[in-house]
């Protein structure tokens, strides 16, 4: 018997189960640790492509964080993640769609293959993972947290498709917040500004802009802590009230010169 068929009364007696994608580094890793720090009543499935960084994530909280190396863009990736989670724990309470890629992309350099790969990770995979998790989240009256970015609201020269994909995530969040409310599923997004992560470090940011960001490094660390706290608190009623239909996107540490998360 899995989480899609058990009664809600029985499901509530078990530890809460959180799936975090992109959990091998950056915001995803910090988010997995934050959930695990809530205590033995929480289990985290840390999802990513590579086993080695996931093992590092899991080593912080053995037994509470379970690594799961799955490519979310694979045809059976989303279904495999949900299936493995339910087979191991019997339920799913929170889905954090965090995984993302941000290769630099001036308009003149885009290829059909590159655009497809970017949107496959940043847009299609969260949609299909939400779909795969729909029955389990209905059973638990769960939460979907979509990690967006401030540039999705502002645009980003030389990375327009990345920004557009995140803008689409914001719109999907608002749409799902209304669509899934009758199922008891809450849907929110968190849109960070400048956060020091491996993705940001790999981007070709103009030297003068990078200097501005470096002067704000302390603020970035504080912003990251606030962002992770916001994600980890997503199932709390206070955040649910702040994620009313049409208002499901929260900017955290927004910065007019922000780089993406």
C-alpha positions in Angstrom: 0.0 0.0 0.0 1.5 3.4 -1.0 0.8 7.0 -0.3 -1.8 7.3 -3.0 -4.1 4.8 -1.4 -3.6 5.1 2.3 -6.0 7.2 4.3 -4.9 10.7 5.2 -5.3 9.9 8.9 -2.8 7.0 8.5 -0.4 9.1 6.4 -0.2 11.8 9.0 1.3 9.4 11.5 4.4 8.8 9.4 7.4 11.1 9.0 6.9 13.9 6.5 8.7 13.3 3.2 10.4 16.0 1.1 11.8 15.6 -2.4 14.4 18.2 -3.4 15.8 18.3 -6.9 19.2 19.7 -7.6 20.2 18.7 -4.1 23.9 18.0 -4.8 25.0 21.6 -4.6 24.0 25.2 -3.8 20.4 26.1 -2.8 19.2 22.5 -3.2 21.8 21.1 -0.9 21.2 23.8 1.7 17.5 23.1 1.4 17.9 19.4 2.0 20.0 20.1 5.1 17.5 22.6 6.4 14.6 20.1 6.1 16.7 17.3 7.7 17.6 19.6 10.6 13.9 19.7 11.5 14.4 16.4 13.2 13.5 12.7 12.8 9.9 13.5 11.8 11.2 14.6 8.4 12.8 12.5 5.6 14.5 14.1 2.6 15.0 12.5 -0.9 17.9 14.4 -2.4 17.7 14.2 -6.2 20.4 15.0 -8.7 22.2 13.7 -11.7 25.5 12.9 -10.0 25.9 10.4 -7.1 29.0 11.9 -5.6 27.7 15.3 -4.6 24.4 13.7 -3.5 26.4 11.4 -1.1 28.0 14.6 0.4 24.5 16.0 0.9 23.3 12.8 2.6 26.4 12.6 4.8 25.2 15.6 6.8 22.2 13.7 8.1 22.6 9.9 7.5 19.2 8.2 7.6 17.3 11.4 7.2 18.6 12.3 3.8 18.4 9.6 1.1 20.3 10.3 -2.1 18.6 9.5 -5.4 20.7 9.8 -8.6 18.1 10.4 -11.4 18.2 12.7 -14.4 15.0 14.7 -14.1 15.0 15.3 -17.9 15.0 11.6 -18.7 11.7 10.3 -20.2 11.0 8.2 -17.1 12.9 10.5 -14.6 9.9 12.2 -12.9 8.0 8.9 -12.6 11.0 7.2 -11.2 11.6 9.8 -8.5 8.0 9.6 -7.3 8.0 5.8 -7.5 11.2 5.4 -5.6 10.0 7.9 -2.9 6.7 6.1 -2.4 8.3 2.6 -2.4 10.7 3.7 0.3 8.5 6.0 2.5 4.9 5.4 1.3 4.1 9.2 1.0 5.2 12.5 -0.3 4.5 15.8 1.4 6.7 18.5 -0.2 8.1 18.7 -3.7 10.9 21.3 -4.1 11.5 22.0 -7.8 15.0 23.5 -7.5 17.2 21.9 -10.2 18.2 24.3 -12.9 20.9 25.2 -15.5 21.9 28.6 -16.7 24.4 28.4 -19.6 25.2 31.9 -21.0 23.1 32.5 -24.1 23.4 35.7 -26.1 20.7 35.7 -28.8 23.2 35.2 -31.6 24.6 32.1 -30.0 21.5 30.1 -29.3 20.9 26.7 -31.0 17.7 24.7 -31.0 19.5 22.0 -29.1 20.7 24.4 -26.4 17.3 26.0 -26.0 15.7 22.6 -25.7 18.1 21.4 -23.1 17.7 24.5 -21.0 13.9 24.4 -21.0 13.9 20.6 -20.5 15.6 21.1 -17.1 14.2 24.5 -16.0 10.6 24.2 -17.2 9.5 20.8 -18.6 11.0 18.7 -15.8 9.2 20.7 -13.0 5.9 20.4 -14.9 6.2 16.6 -15.4 7.5 16.0 -11.8 4.5 18.0 -10.5 2.3 15.8 -12.6 3.9 12.6 -11.4 3.6 13.7 -7.8 0.0 14.8 -8.1 -1.8 11.8 -6.6 0.7 11.5 -3.7 0.5 15.2 -2.9 -3.3 15.1 -3.0 -3.2 12.2 -0.5 -1.0 14.2 1.9 -2.5 17.6 1.2 1.1 18.6 0.3 3.1 21.5 -1.0 4.9 22.3 -4.2 7.7 24.8 -3.9 9.1 26.1 -7.2 12.5 27.9 -7.0 12.4 30.7 -9.5 14.7 33.8 -9.7 14.4 37.6 -9.6 15.6 37.8 -13.3 12.4 36.0 -14.3 10.6 39.1 -13.3 13.1 41.6 -14.8 14.6 39.8 -17.8 18.3 39.2 -18.3 20.4 40.3 -21.3 22.6 37.4 -22.6 20.5 34.8 -20.8 17.0 35.6 -22.1 15.8 32.0 -22.5 16.8 31.2 -18.9 14.9 34.3 -17.7 11.9 33.4 -19.8 11.9 29.9 -18.4 11.8 31.2 -14.9 9.1 33.7 -15.8 7.1 30.7 -17.0 7.7 29.0 -13.7 6.2 32.0 -11.9 3.1 31.8 -14.1 2.8 28.1 -13.6 3.0 28.6 -9.9 0.1 31.1 -9.9 -1.9 28.9 -12.2 -1.3 25.7 -10.1 -2.1 27.6 -6.9 -5.7 28.0 -8.2 -5.9 24.7 -10.1 -4.7 22.5 -7.3 -6.3 24.3 -4.3 -9.4 22.0 -4.5 -7.1 19.0 -4.0 -5.7 20.6 -0.9 -2.3 21.2 -2.5 -0.5 24.5 -1.8 1.8 25.9 -4.5 4.4 28.6 -3.9 7.5 29.9 -5.6 10.5 31.6 -4.1 12.4 34.1 -6.4 15.9 34.8 -5.1 18.1 37.6 -6.2 21.9 37.5 -6.0 22.9 34.2 -4.3 26.4 32.7 -4.3 25.9 29.3 -5.9 27.9 27.1 -8.4 25.6 28.3 -11.2 26.3 31.9 -10.5 30.0 31.2 -10.3 30.0 29.4 -13.6 28.3 32.3 -15.5 30.3 34.9 -17.5 29.3 37.9 -15.5 30.8 41.2 -16.6 33.8 42.2 -14.4 32.3 45.4 -13.2 29.0 43.7 -12.3 30.9 41.0 -10.5 32.7 43.6 -8.4 29.3 45.1 -7.4 28.2 41.6 -6.3 31.4 41.0 -4.4 30.8 44.1 -2.3 27.5 42.5 -1.3 28.8 39.1 -0.3 27.6 39.4 3.3 24.2 40.2 2.0 24.3 37.2 -0.3 25.0 34.8 2.5 22.2 36.3 4.6 19.9 36.1 1.5 20.7 32.5 1.0 19.9 31.7 4.6 16.6 33.5 4.3 15.8 31.7 1.0 16.5 28.3 2.4 14.4 29.1 5.5 11.6 30.2 3.3 11.7 27.0 1.2 11.9 24.8 4.3 8.9 26.6 5.9 6.8 26.1 2.8 4.4 23.6 4.4 3.8 25.9 7.4 0.3 27.5 7.5 1.8 31.0 7.6 3.5 30.6 4.3 0.4 28.9 2.8 -1.6 32.0 3.7 1.0 34.1 1.9 0.6 32.0 -1.2 -3.0 32.9 -2.0 -4.1 32.3 -5.6 -2.4 34.6 -8.0 0.2 35.7 -5.4 2.4 32.6 -5.1 5.7 34.1 -6.1 7.8 35.6 -3.3 10.9 37.6 -3.9 13.7 36.9 -1.4 16.7 39.3 -1.3 15.7 40.9 -4.6 18.5 43.0 -6.0 18.2 45.4 -9.0 21.6 44.1 -10.2 21.0 40.5 -9.2 22.5 37.5 -10.7 20.4 34.4 -10.8 20.3 31.7 -8.2 
